[in-house]
Amino acid sequence: MFNTLKAYTADRIFTGENWLDDHAVIIENKKIKSLIPIKELPSSLHVEQFDECIIAPAFIDLQIYGAYGKLLAVYPEADSLYKLKEYCNSGGAAFCLPTVATNTMEVFYKCIDAVKEYWTKGGEGVLGLHLEGPWINAIKRGAHIESLINTPALEEVNKLLNYGKGVIRMITLAPEQCDKIIIDRIVSEGIIISAGHSNATYDEAKVGFANGITAVTHLFNAMSPLQHRQPGLVGATMNDEKVMASIIPDGHHVDYVAIQIAKKIMKERLFVITDAVTTTSEGSYQHQLAGDKYEAGNILSGSSLTMVKALQNLVNHVTLELSEALRMCSLYPAQVLGLSNLLGKLLTGYKAEMVILNKDLQCVGLVHE
């Protein structure tokens, strides 16, 4: 096999654990071989240098619905995923989970087929499909279509999981709407279950966590809130030691102060999603841009974020340290997926997936080996 050896340098390198100055990342056969001081680089080695920039682990977006006018649920085809990947890349995300909100089983099946087609054509970066619904609570539906929400029967679950085997990576559901047998069946396929669009009591949420739910979808939004007599799903999430939660840092879905509070409590258990949609006048979800957010029927329905914009908001508005903001966009999503031994860090043996940021935290590009 042809062996390739490359080096990348920048003013600073963030490994996912710490900062390195005057170092280079050495890449061999699509993996990180080592990180060494620049002064130790062999003179014969080709070096790509990014002046006044940062090299960091590439971002991972676990919830995004479409891009450039092609919502996946409306256009369930490989081209929609290529556009989605292009959008993700522009914001520093090398990987994503395309997401489909509550819909008909026919649409879910077509979206599963689209991912399979994308992979068959050699498409990269799509790690699977995130199904947000239909097994949620209508009381907390947000912009989801009420008539398509249901409490699942095991037969329906089996059909969907069998059809989507190897494609469905995450399912958002309401724990109070799903029996333990349903949770067990989903978990048996290695699918990540995230609690969301839920009106669960504190106790119902804790039972769900004990039964195998390991994540929570867009903390604060579309869920039972933290109240002093009824702690709800928000309270259960904050008071758990293991469950992780996504959050949308666009200043519309969640106030930045609320993110500060959640971060102080949850620490490394809080990670970023964009929840990004795109303008569409077809299908069940007709998102229209309203300023720098999206609405459907005058209801907040999605963001216009990229992952790099989310990073900027975490630093500039939530006032997080850059290192922690970077982890929320890369390492912590990798942990949710069980891939933190391959992605989210720049260490020996990890995949060579890196984002290049300038001094204003704008995405200069991705290094994808």
N, C-alpha and C positions, 0 to 999 in steps of 0.2 A: 504493500500500500504506500502511495506517495505521502511522504511526511512533510508537513508544513509547520514552520516555526515563525511566529510573529511576535512583535512587542508593541505595546501601547503605553504611552506616557501622557501625563497631564500634571498640572500644578499640584493637585492633590488626588489621592485615590481613597475611596471609602470602601472597605472590604465587607461591610455589613456588621463588623465588630469594632473596627477602629479606623483611624485616619493614618495614611502614610504620605509623607512628603518625599519628593525626589526619588520616586520608585517607578518601576515599570511592571506591567502585567504581561507575562509570557504565555502565549497561547500555542498549544500543539494539538493537532487533530481534534479541534472543536472543544477542547477542554483547557482549563487553566493549569499550566505546568508549574508556575511559580510566580512569586512576586519578589523582585530583587531591586536593590538600589540602582539608580541609573548609571552610576559610575562603574558598576560591575557588568554592564551590558557588553557583549562581544562586539567588536567593531564591524564584524561581517554581517550582523543581524539587521534586517530591515526594521526600522522603528517608525511608527506613526505617532506623531506628537500633537497634542491638543493644548495649545497655549491658553493660559487664563481660563482653564476649564477644570471640571471635576469628572472623574470616572467613578461610577457607582453601579451596583447591581441593577439590571433592567427591571422595570416595573411589571406588575402582574395585576390585571383588572378582572375581578371575579364577578362583575355584574355590569353588563353593557348590552344594549338591545339592538343597535343599528347605527349606521353612519352614512353620510352623504346621500340622504334621501331614500335609503333602502333599509327599512326596518325588517329584521329577519322574519318576524311573524307574518309580515305582508308579502315579502319576497323570499320564501324559503328555498334558496338556491345558493350555489357556491359563490356566485359573484357578490352576493351580499356579504359573505364572510371575507372575501378579499378586500372589499371596501372597509369593513369593520377592522380588519387587521391593519390596513393602511392608516386609518384614523388612530388606532391604538399606538402604532409606531410613531406617529407624529407627536404623540404626547409621552414618549419614552417607555411605553409598555410593549414588551416583546411577546407577552402571553396574555390570553384572556379566556373568559368563559362567556361566550355569547348567551344571552338570556332571553327567555320567552315568558311573558307574563300570562296570567290565567287566560286560557284559550280552549278551543275545541281539541279533542284528541286527534282529529285529522290534521290540525295545524301542528301539534306537537310532533306527530309522526313525520310530517313533511320537513320539519326543522331538523329532526334526527337524520333524515335522508340527506339533507343539505350538508350536514357536517361530514357524513360518510363520503359524499361526492367531493367535498373540499379536500379531505384527506387523500382520497384516491388520486386526485389531480396533483398531489404533492404539496398542498397548502400546509403552511406551518403556523405555529403560534396559538392555534385554537386547541385548548387542552380538553375540551369536552363541552357539554351543554349544561346550562343552569336553568332549571324549570322553576319559575316563581309562581306557584299555584299549580292546579286549581284547588288544592286541598287546604284552603285558608278560611279565615272567619270573615263572613260578609260584613260584620259590624266594623271591621278594620280594613275594608277593602281598598280604601284610597281611590285610585283611578281604575282599579280592576273592575271588570264587567261582572256585575252581581249575578246575572243569569247563568254564568258559566262556572260559578263557584259551587263546589259540592263536597260532601263528606265521603271519603273514598270507601268503596267495597274492595275486598281483597282481590276479586276477579279483575277489576279495573286496574288495580296496581300491578298485578302480575302481567297483564297484557302490555302495559306501558314499559315496565322494566325489561321484559323479554325483548320487546322491539328495540328498545334503546340500549341494550347491553353493550357496554364498552364506549358508549357515547355520553349518556347522562352522567354527569360528574357531581352535580349538586341539585338538591330540591329544597325550595323554601315552602314550608307548610306551617299551619297553626297546630301546636301540640295538643290543644284541647279538642281539636276536631279529628284526631287520628288515634286509634287504639294502639296499644303496645304491639299487637300482631302486625300492624301496618308498618310501624317504626322498625320492628325487627326485620321485616321482609326487605325494606329499603336498605337498611344497614348491611344485610347479608350480601348485597351486590357491591359493597365497597363504596356506596354513594354517600356523600356528605349531606347530612340533614341540617338545615338552618331554620330556626324558628322565626317566623315573620308574618306580617298581616294577621296578627293574633290578638285576641282579647283575653289571653290566659291570665288566671290568677297567679299569684306568686307560687302557690303550692303546685298548680298545674304545670307551670313552667319548670319547676324543680324536678317534678316527676319526668317530664320530657327529657331534661338533661340527663337524668339517671338512666333513662331508657336508651340513650344513644345519640341524642341531639347534641352536636358539638359546636354549633355556631348560631349566630343571630343576625338577621338581615336588616340592614340600615337602622341601626339603633336609634330609638326615639320615634322614628316615623312608622305610622300604621301599627301601633302596638299599645297594649295597656300600659299607662304611664306609671312612674314612681310617685305614689301619694303616701302620706304618712300613715294612713290606715289600710291602704290597699297598695302594696309595693309593686304589684303587677310584673309583667315581663321585663320591664326596664330594671326594676329592683332585683329580680332574680338573676338577671344577667350580670349586674354589677357585683352582686354578692356571691357569685360563683368563682371558684379558683381556677377553672380550666376552660370554660366556654369562651369562645372568641366572638367578636361582633364587628360587623362592617359599619362604616359611617360615611356619610356623603358631605364632604367639607366644601360646600359651595356658598354658604351663607344664607341659603334659602330653606333647604331641608332642615338644617339644624343651626341654631345660633352658635357663633364661635365660642361664646362663653360656656355654653352647654358642652361643647367638645372639650374645652379645657377641663371642666369638672369630671367628665367621663374619663378623660385620659389620666387624670390624677388617681382615680379609683382603679381603673382597669389596666393601666400601664401597657405592657406588651400584648395584652389581649385585644386591643383595638386596632383595626386595620382599615385601609381606604378602599372604597369602590367609587367609580364615577357615577353609576346609575344613569349613564348617558343614553339619550334617545336621539331621534332625528325627525325632522319635519315630515309628516305624511298626512294625506287626506283620504287614505284608503284603509280598509280593515277595521277591526274593533277598536284600535287605539289610534286616534287621529291627533297626534302631538303637533302643537303649534308653538313656535318660539315666542316667548313673552319676555322681552328684555334679554337676560342671560340665563333664563330657565325655560322649561317647557311646561305647557298646560294642555289638558284634554278636557273639554267641557268646563273650563274655568277652575279645574282642579289641578294642583301641582302634580305633574306626571313623570318628570324626569329632569335630569340636569343637562347642561351643555359642557360639562367638565371634560378635560383630558386629565390623565394622571399627573402630568407635570404641573398643570394649573392647580390641582388638588394639593400637590406638594408646596407650591408657592403660598397657597392659602394657609396651610398648616404653619409655615414659618412666619409669614407676615401678619396673620390675623389671630391664629391660635397661639402664636409665639412659642412654638416648640423649637427645640434644638434641631438643627438640620439633620444630624445623624439619626435622631429618633423619627423625624418625618420621613426620611428615606426608608427606614425599616418598615414603617407603616404602609409604604407603597410597594415593597419588594419582599423582605424576609417574612413578615407576618402573613401575607397572603400565601406564600410558599408553605408556611407551616400549616395553614388551614387545609391545603391540598395534600399534605404529607410529603412534600417535595423539598423540604428545607435541607436535605442532604445533597441536592443538585442545583437548586436555584436560590436566589436571595442573598448570596454571598460571593465574594471574589476571593476564593481560597483554592488551594491545590485540589484538583479533582472535580471541581464544580464546572458546570457548563459555561462556555464563554459567551455570556449574554450580559452586555454592559450598556448603560446609557451614558451619554456625554452631555454634561450640563455646563453652561457658561456661568460667569460670575453673577448674573441676574437670575439664575436658576431656570433659564430657558433651555429647552431641549435642542442641542446641536445635532444630535443623531444617535443611532444605535450601532453597536458593534455586535454583529450576529455571525458567529463562525460556524 
